[in-house]
Amino acid sequence: PAGGLALLLGVLLWRALHGAPLTELSGDQDFQLFLQRNLEFTRKIRGDVAALQRVVCDTFQLCKEDELLLVRQDLDIAHVPLEQCHKRTFQAETCFSQIRAGLRAYHGSLATIRTLLPEHTGLVETLQLDMANLSSNIQQQMEDLGLATVTYPSENQDPLPTFSSHFHHQVGGFFILANFQRFLETAYRALRHLTSL
């Protein structure tokens, strides 16, 4: 049962983080190092997303979410949930899995941003590379902790959203970045939460 696994994981993490010798974890330093490194990584990705948000704001004058909510209703923009990463229901295994699933979904939808901002392709590609690295870091850590991991196929199977007009494409790009930024903030808080366990 998942509850038992979560409990076991909680005990393993607790013991690992409190210095008990564990064969599954080579000491709490490794796990803390993983968390610190990926907090940095997540911060860098957030900075790159913020840079793209500024470009969308400067280029298309799309800066305020509340002004665009009506248009948003017409758009098919994916929203990736991270409910397992909130403190009340926090479970490291499902949280890590949700972060990886979200990174995969946003990795694909950033192709929309690349076509919207062709002159910023380099930044989008750097962002996608960082996201792929963060995802594989998390997968590696889950394997090191003996957690179940789901391996996603590398080719992106999710169809990209289609937009009926260039304006809808711009607004869609705005919301993809806004949603991704919120997703990253939650992921960042979850990783930070783990450092304080």
KAVEN-V871129 format. One record per helix or strand of 2 or more residues. SS is the DSSP state (alpha for helix, beta for strand). FROM is the first residue (numbers start at 1). TO is the last residue. If there is no record, write none. Layout:
ss;from;to
SS;FROM;TO
SS;FROM;TO
This chain:
ss;from;to
alpha;2;17
alpha;27;60
alpha;65;67
alpha;69;72
alpha;83;85
alpha;87;89
alpha;92;116
alpha;118;144
alpha;166;195
